[in-house]
Amino acid sequence: MHPSLLSRRSLLRSAGLGAAYLAAPLCIAHAQGKNIASTTPPGAWEAAHRSILLPAFSRATGGSVSLVASQPLDTLSKVIASKANPPFDVIMLDEGPYLAALSQDIFEKIPVDKVPNLAEVPSRLVDPRGLGVFVSGQIIGIAYNTDKIKTPPKSWSDLLKPEFKGRIGLASMGSTLVSAWMVEIARLNGGSEENMEPAFQFVKKLLPNVGAIASSPGALATLFQQGQIDIAVHYNNNVGDLQAKGVPIALTRPDTGWIHIKSSMHIVKNSRNPDLAAAYINAALSPEVQTKMAAEPYFVVPVSKKAVLSPGLQAYAKTVEEIEKMSRVDWAKLNPRRGEYIERFNREVKV
């Protein structure tokens, strides 16, 4: 089944949410006028948006943003459950949830005349229907505590070493982070997005070394900060944020290469402030914001052709084109079974 054929209920199931969530009231509200509500993934993303994007948007428009930290699948469930009166004007998603939600009629077409910075984004990164645009990329590798681990893991299979017993942290598979990692593990062991059995067998072997399961990548970063874990599958931007806070952490490249994912922004249909929502996306795509977010401490991969690739990002790759050639997920193949995989992960890993 193609992701565009996902029903509303099956989409929500893929988030690991049940009927109780479907009926749950929404408590998020925002006023009309010069204020909009937007989502951001928790953790380093929220910190980057509050310190860089929101001030730039305010300077450009005089408007303000009620920023809500929310995992992409949770964001979708809220918007789908309240289409006529959505809680957000702009939402930030990862590629998988974005593709899965296309059939739900929740995205407003981006007004090109109100988003001039869209002209500096390669066409391959803009939804062909105009229903969204990729605004950034992230890199996935092996994060480790540099004080406690002097010889970092060199491969994903190194995580199985008995010396790491109880020291590894994982996020739930409801996160794009772990879904992408599971696909990589499946591929390296003869599987694929449509055959994740090798990945589940790998995780079964890994469990004795797993000391904690976090609800999200942001929560995983907190476990590192608290010293509860020493190794984890992680994003480069979360690692950069932790380094800026003084946490002894680094991100190492597995011998099979980095993993790359992309994040998008969308105007929500029935937004109270579609023009201001468009201005918010325009600010996110501005060379100023893109360049600042690509620099220390967040190292977010930019999409604007006018943005500067920071020295920190060049440690991973010299160009954006090189980054885009890193291992990626075929979400069109993964999405139809992602809900099933998440339920199995939760059951077997005891999330």
DOMARVO-74740 format. One line per 4 residues: number of its first residue (from 0); for each residue x, y, z of C-alpha. Coordinates in Angstrom, 2 decimals, decimal comma. Example, Ala and Ser with C-alpha at 12.3 -4.5 7.8 and 13.67 -1.06 7.14 Angstrom:
0) 12,30:-4,50:7,80 | 13,67:-1,06:7,14
//
This chain:
0) 0,00:0,00:0,00 | 1,36:3,43:-0,93 | 1,68:5,90:1,98 | -0,85:8,21:0,31
4) -3,49:5,53:0,90 | -3,01:5,50:4,66 | -6,24:6,13:6,52 | -6,45:8,66:9,30
8) -6,71:5,87:11,85 | -3,81:3,89:10,43 | -1,69:7,04:10,38 | -2,41:7,58:14,05
12) -1,67:3,92:14,78 | 1,74:4,45:13,18 | 2,36:7,02:15,91 | 1,67:4,36:18,52
16) -1,52:6,13:19,61 | -4,77:4,44:20,46 | -8,46:5,34:20,43 | -8,11:7,32:23,66
20) -5,79:9,74:21,93 | -8,16:10,09:19,00 | -10,82:11,35:21,35 | -8,54:13,46:23,53
24) -9,33:17,20:23,58 | -6,76:19,64:22,29 | -5,57:22,19:24,81 | -3,27:24,24:22,59
28) -4,68:27,55:21,40 | -3,33:30,76:19,95 | -4,66:34,20:19,21 | -5,21:35,83:15,88
32) -3,30:38,90:14,79 | 0,49:38,91:14,79 | 0,91:35,55:16,51 | 1,16:32,08:15,03
36) 1,70:28,65:16,54 | 4,36:26,32:15,18 | 5,89:23,01:16,15 | 9,50:21,99:16,48
40) 11,05:18,68:17,49 | 12,13:18,74:21,14 | 15,75:19,08:22,20 | 18,34:20,84:20,07
44) 15,74:21,78:17,45 | 13,70:23,74:19,95 | 16,81:25,50:21,27 | 17,92:26,42:17,73
48) 14,53:27,75:16,73 | 14,10:29,82:19,88 | 17,57:31,36:19,66 | 17,84:31,85:15,88
52) 14,59:31,46:13,90 | 12,11:33,18:16,22 | 14,14:36,40:16,62 | 14,71:36,56:12,84
56) 10,99:36,09:12,18 | 10,10:38,77:14,73 | 12,54:41,26:13,19 | 11,16:40,61:9,70
60) 7,44:40,73:10,55 | 6,92:42,12:14,04 | 5,10:38,89:14,79 | 5,54:36,32:17,52
64) 5,43:32,54:17,63 | 3,95:30,15:20,17 | 6,51:27,39:19,69 | 5,48:23,89:20,77
68) 7,99:21,05:21,07 | 6,33:18,01:19,50 | 7,41:14,78:17,84 | 6,30:14,74:14,17
72) 3,89:11,79:14,53 | 2,30:13,38:17,60 | 1,99:16,66:15,67 | 0,13:14,93:12,86
76) -2,28:13,20:15,20 | -3,25:16,57:16,74 | -3,73:18,28:13,39 | -5,72:15,43:11,85
80) -7,97:15,24:14,90 | -8,84:18,94:14,59 | -8,81:19,84:10,90 | -11,44:22,60:11,08
84) -9,69:24,35:13,96 | -6,05:23,26:13,88 | -3,83:23,96:16,88 | -0,90:25,02:14,70
88) -0,31:27,31:11,73 | 3,01:25,77:10,71 | 4,24:22,28:11,44 | 7,69:20,74:11,14
92) 7,88:17,12:10,07 | 10,39:14,55:8,96 | 10,17:13,03:5,51 | 8,32:9,87:6,55
96) 5,45:11,55:8,41 | 5,21:14,23:5,71 | 4,76:11,65:2,94 | 2,33:9,61:5,01
100) 0,16:12,68:5,67 | -0,26:13,83:2,07 | -3,61:12,04:1,73 | -5,02:13,69:4,86
104) -5,67:17,10:3,24 | -4,04:19,03:6,10 | -1,47:21,06:4,14 | -2,08:24,44:2,55
108) -0,25:25,23:-0,66 | 2,71:27,52:-0,01 | 2,15:30,94:-1,66 | 5,34:31,34:-3,66
112) 4,96:35,13:-3,87 | 5,00:35,35:-0,07 | 8,04:33,07:0,34 | 10,73:34,69:-1,86
116) 13,49:32,64:-0,21 | 11,92:29,56:-1,78 | 13,68:30,57:-5,01 | 17,02:29,70:-3,40
120) 15,96:26,12:-2,55 | 16,70:23,39:-5,13 | 13,47:22,18:-6,74 | 14,13:18,61:-5,56
124) 13,62:19,84:-1,99 | 10,22:21,43:-2,64 | 7,03:19,37:-2,65 | 5,93:19,10:-6,31
128) 2,37:20,02:-5,30 | 3,63:23,03:-3,36 | 2,46:21,54:-0,04 | 5,72:21,92:1,82
132) 9,45:22,44:1,60 | 12,44:20,77:3,19 | 14,17:23,27:5,45 | 17,08:21,27:6,83
136) 18,92:18,01:7,09 | 20,49:16,05:9,94 | 23,24:13,45:10,14 | 23,05:10,27:12,22
140) 26,07:8,51:13,71 | 27,30:6,95:16,96 | 27,44:9,38:19,88 | 29,72:8,48:22,79
144) 31,03:9,89:26,07 | 34,62:10,94:25,39 | 35,58:10,79:29,08 | 34,40:7,22:29,62
148) 35,06:5,67:26,19 | 38,59:6,21:24,92 | 38,23:3,92:21,89 | 34,97:4,87:20,17
152) 32,87:2,26:18,34 | 33,88:2,02:14,69 | 30,82:0,18:13,42 | 27,22:-0,50:14,35
156) 28,21:-4,09:15,19 | 30,66:-2,75:17,79 | 27,64:-1,79:19,88 | 27,19:-5,52:20,58
160) 30,50:-5,75:22,47 | 30,04:-6,98:26,06 | 32,14:-4,08:27,37 | 29,20:-1,78:26,59
164) 26,71:-3,69:28,75 | 24,13:-1,31:30,21 | 25,79:1,74:28,67 | 23,79:2,20:25,44
168) 20,71:4,39:25,05 | 18,02:4,15:22,38 | 15,05:6,34:21,51 | 11,74:4,76:20,61
172) 11,16:3,63:17,03 | 8,38:6,21:16,84 | 11,22:8,67:16,28 | 12,68:9,17:12,82
176) 16,11:8,73:14,39 | 15,62:5,10:15,34 | 13,41:4,24:12,37 | 16,20:5,39:10,04
180) 18,81:3,53:12,06 | 16,73:0,33:12,02 | 16,49:0,54:8,22 | 20,27:0,91:8,02
184) 20,80:-2,12:10,28 | 18,32:-4,14:8,23 | 20,10:-3,28:4,97 | 23,53:-4,13:6,38
188) 22,22:-7,56:7,36 | 20,39:-8,46:4,16 | 17,04:-6,77:4,83 | 15,30:-3,61:3,67
192) 12,50:-1,16:4,51 | 10,09:-3,96:3,64 | 12,01:-6,65:5,53 | 13,07:-5,38:8,92
196) 13,55:-8,79:10,49 | 17,37:-8,53:10,46 | 17,14:-5,24:12,36 | 14,89:-6,75:15,03
200) 17,29:-9,67:15,41 | 20,15:-7,17:15,85 | 18,21:-5,27:18,52 | 17,48:-8,55:20,32
204) 21,24:-9,16:20,58 | 21,78:-5,52:21,60 | 19,30:-5,51:24,51 | 21,79:-6,64:27,22
208) 23,83:-3,54:26,41 | 20,84:-1,15:26,47 | 20,65:0,78:29,71 | 17,79:3,17:28,89
212) 15,06:3,83:26,33 | 14,12:7,47:25,75 | 10,79:8,71:24,41 | 12,48:11,02:21,88
216) 15,91:12,09:20,63 | 15,64:15,15:22,86 | 15,08:12,93:25,89 | 17,99:10,76:24,76
220) 20,21:13,85:24,87 | 19,08:14,46:28,45 | 20,15:10,94:29,44 | 23,61:11,73:28,08
224) 23,68:15,00:29,98 | 22,72:13,22:33,20 | 25,38:10,56:32,71 | 22,86:7,72:32,52
228) 24,15:6,47:29,15 | 27,51:6,59:27,38 | 26,66:5,54:23,80 | 23,67:6,15:21,54
232) 22,46:6,41:17,97 | 22,13:10,18:17,66 | 21,79:13,29:15,51 | 24,72:15,62:14,90
236) 22,71:18,68:15,99 | 21,85:17,17:19,38 | 25,49:16,23:19,88 | 26,60:19,76:18,99
240) 24,09:21,22:21,45 | 25,38:18,94:24,22 | 28,98:19,86:23,45 | 28,07:23,54:23,83
244) 26,68:22,71:27,29 | 29,98:21,14:28,33 | 28,94:17,50:27,99 | 31,93:15,29:27,02
248) 30,43:13,84:23,86 | 31,41:13,28:20,23 | 29,80:11,76:17,14 | 31,76:9,11:15,27
252) 31,23:7,85:11,74 | 30,39:4,13:11,44 | 32,58:2,33:8,91 | 29,52:1,92:6,67
256) 28,93:5,67:6,58 | 26,66:8,34:8,00 | 22,85:8,31:7,71 | 21,07:11,43:6,42
260) 17,47:12,53:7,00 | 15,54:15,67:6,04 | 12,93:17,80:7,81 | 10,17:19,86:6,21
264) 7,83:22,73:7,07 | 4,20:23,04:6,04 | 1,40:25,59:6,35 | -1,59:23,91:7,98
268) -4,90:24,13:6,14 | -7,40:26,42:7,92 | -4,58:28,35:9,58 | -5,86:31,57:11,16
272) -2,84:33,42:9,80 | -1,68:31,86:6,50 | 0,25:34,96:5,42 | 2,19:35,08:8,68
276) 2,70:31,30:8,45 | 4,22:31,83:5,01 | 6,47:34,55:6,43 | 7,65:32,13:9,11
280) 8,72:29,56:6,52 | 10,36:32,35:4,54 | 12,37:33,29:7,63 | 13,38:29,64:8,13
284) 14,70:29,56:4,56 | 16,56:32,87:4,77 | 20,33:32,64:4,16 | 20,90:34,33:7,54
288) 18,93:31,75:9,53 | 20,18:28,82:7,45 | 23,81:29,89:7,90 | 23,47:30,46:11,66
292) 21,78:27,09:12,19 | 24,50:25,39:10,14 | 27,15:26,81:12,48 | 28,15:25,80:15,99
296) 26,52:24,44:18,10 | 23,69:22,98:16,00 | 25,35:22,10:12,68 | 22,00:21,74:10,87
300) 22,42:20,93:7,16 | 21,13:23,96:5,17 | 18,98:23,83:2,03 | 19,36:27,42:0,79
304) 21,86:27,79:-2,05 | 22,98:31,06:-0,43 | 23,71:29,52:2,98 | 27,28:28,84:4,07
308) 28,27:25,28:4,99 | 30,07:25,72:8,31 | 33,48:24,19:9,10 | 31,69:21,98:11,65
312) 29,47:20,52:8,95 | 32,40:20,16:6,59 | 33,82:17,65:9,06 | 31,02:15,36:7,84
316) 31,06:16,32:4,16 | 32,44:19,14:2,04 | 29,19:19,99:0,21 | 25,43:19,69:0,68
320) 25,35:17,46:-2,40 | 27,80:15,10:-0,72 | 25,62:15,00:2,38 | 22,57:14,12:0,31
324) 24,43:11,07:-1,06 | 24,70:9,58:2,44 | 22,55:6,57:3,32 | 18,85:7,47:3,33
328) 15,49:5,82:3,96 | 12,96:5,05:1,24 | 9,97:6,24:3,24 | 7,50:5,24:0,53
332) 8,50:1,64:1,21 | 8,80:1,95:5,00 | 5,62:3,91:5,78 | 3,03:1,20:4,96
336) 4,52:-1,08:7,66 | 5,98:1,51:10,02 | 3,10:1,28:12,49 | 3,53:-2,48:12,68
340) 7,28:-2,07:13,21 | 6,79:0,52:15,96 | 4,34:-1,74:17,81 | 6,76:-4,66:17,60
344) 9,69:-2,49:18,75 | 7,67:-1,21:21,71 | 6,67:-4,76:22,62 | 10,08:-6,39:22,29
348) 12,16:-3,55:23,69 | 9,61:-2,84:26,43 | 9,25:0,87:25,66
//
